[in-house]
Each structure stands twice: as C-alpha cells, then as structure tokens.
Amino acid sequence: MDEFDIGNRKSHIRYFKNILNVLPQRYASLDSQRLVIAQFALGGLSLLEAIDEVKNKQEFINWIYSLQCPSGGFYG
C-alpha cells in the first residue's frame, strides 16, 4: 500500500460529487454556508485530481462570481 493512499478514491469522488448535487436544491439559496460547502467539495475533487468529473463547471464558476461583493469578498 502506498504511504499516501487515501482509501477508496472512487468513493471519495462520488461523495464530493453528491455534495455538489445538493447545492442547487430549491432552498439552497437560503443556506449561508453553501459557498463553503461548494469549496469543500470542489477542493476535495481537485485534491483527488478529479475536477474534470464535474460536468457543469461553468455553472459553478458563474454562481460563485454571482456571490462576489463589489467592495471585495463574497456574500454567504
């Protein structure tokens, strides 16, 4: 076993993709932590070198930039 083995890679990828699928639900816009959750899932996929498995990347990019505050930072 490799010293950097993180377990079942496919299961971890499926987990992070499932988290991303929760975000666009009807009331997700009321959740002040949705940007943090997206960062967690996208960051996890990036660490697993599986970011290309996200089918709607441009939608996430547009959504993240829609939360940008004109004076700096991002809204919750």
C-alpha positions as CSV (number, residue, x, y, z in Angstrom):
1,M,0.0,0.0,0.0
2,D,1.3,3.4,-0.9
3,E,2.1,5.7,2.0
4,F,-0.2,8.4,0.5
5,D,-3.1,6.0,0.0
6,I,-6.4,7.8,0.9
7,G,-8.7,4.9,0.7
8,N,-11.2,4.2,-2.0
9,R,-10.7,7.1,-4.5
10,K,-13.9,6.4,-6.4
11,S,-16.0,6.5,-3.2
12,H,-14.4,9.8,-2.3
13,I,-15.1,11.3,-5.7
14,R,-18.7,10.1,-5.6
15,Y,-19.1,11.6,-2.1
16,F,-17.9,15.1,-3.3
17,K,-20.0,14.9,-6.4
18,N,-23.1,14.1,-4.3
19,I,-22.4,17.2,-2.1
20,L,-22.3,19.4,-5.2
21,N,-25.6,18.0,-6.3
22,V,-27.3,19.2,-3.1
23,L,-26.5,22.8,-3.7
24,P,-29.0,23.7,-6.5
25,Q,-32.0,22.5,-4.5
26,R,-35.0,24.7,-4.2
27,Y,-33.9,26.4,-0.9
28,A,-30.2,26.2,-1.2
29,S,-30.1,30.0,-1.7
30,L,-31.2,30.4,1.9
31,D,-28.2,28.4,3.2
32,S,-25.5,30.8,4.3
33,Q,-22.9,28.1,4.1
34,R,-23.4,27.0,0.5
35,L,-20.2,28.6,-0.7
36,V,-18.2,26.9,2.0
37,I,-19.8,23.6,1.1
38,A,-19.0,24.1,-2.6
39,Q,-15.4,25.0,-1.8
40,F,-15.1,21.8,0.3
41,A,-16.4,19.6,-2.5
42,L,-14.6,21.3,-5.3
43,G,-11.4,21.4,-3.3
44,G,-11.7,17.7,-2.5
45,L,-12.2,16.8,-6.1
46,S,-9.2,18.9,-7.0
47,L,-7.0,17.2,-4.5
48,L,-8.2,13.8,-5.9
49,E,-7.3,15.1,-9.4
50,A,-10.9,14.6,-10.4
51,I,-12.1,18.1,-11.0
52,D,-12.8,17.2,-14.7
53,E,-15.6,14.9,-13.4
54,V,-17.7,18.0,-12.7
55,K,-19.9,18.3,-15.7
56,N,-21.3,21.8,-15.1
57,K,-18.1,23.6,-14.2
58,Q,-19.1,26.8,-15.9
59,E,-22.3,26.9,-13.9
60,F,-20.4,26.7,-10.7
61,I,-18.0,29.4,-11.9
62,N,-20.9,31.7,-12.8
63,W,-22.6,31.0,-9.5
64,I,-19.5,31.7,-7.4
65,Y,-18.9,35.0,-9.2
66,S,-22.6,36.0,-8.8
67,L,-21.9,36.0,-5.0
68,Q,-18.9,38.4,-5.3
69,C,-19.4,41.6,-3.3
70,P,-18.4,44.7,-5.4
71,S,-16.4,46.1,-2.5
72,G,-14.5,42.8,-2.1
73,G,-15.0,39.3,-0.8
74,F,-18.1,37.1,-1.3
75,Y,-21.6,37.0,0.1
76,G,-22.5,34.0,2.2
